[in-house]
C-alpha cells in the first residue's frame, strides 16, 4: 500500500478545485483536485478543512463503482 502524504503538506491555497455542475453553485458539493499525482477530495462548504488524499487507483475504483451504480443508494438521502 502506498503511503499517502499528509494533506497539510500541499499548498492548498493554490489548488485548482473542480466541483460538479450538479451542485448548483450553492456550495453543497464535494470538490476534487489532482496535486502531485494524488487526488484530493474536499468539502466545498468548509474549504478550510483539510481534504482527504487518495491515490489514483483508489479514486479510479470509486469512480468506476459510482458509474456502475454501486453508490446509487446515496441518491435517496
C-alpha positions, 0 to 999 in steps of 0.5 A: 500500500502506498503511503499517502502524504499528509494533506497539510503538506500541499499548498492548498491555497493554490489548488485548482478545485473542480466541483460538479455542475450538479451542485448548483453553485450553492456550495453543497458539493464535494470538490476534487483536485489532482496535486502531485499525482494524488487526488484530493477530495474536499468539502466545498462548504468548509474549504478550510478543512483539510481534504482527504488524499487518495491515490489514483487507483483508489479514486479510479475504483470509486469512480468506476463503482459510482458509474456502475451504480454501486453508490446509487443508494446515496441518491435517496438521502 
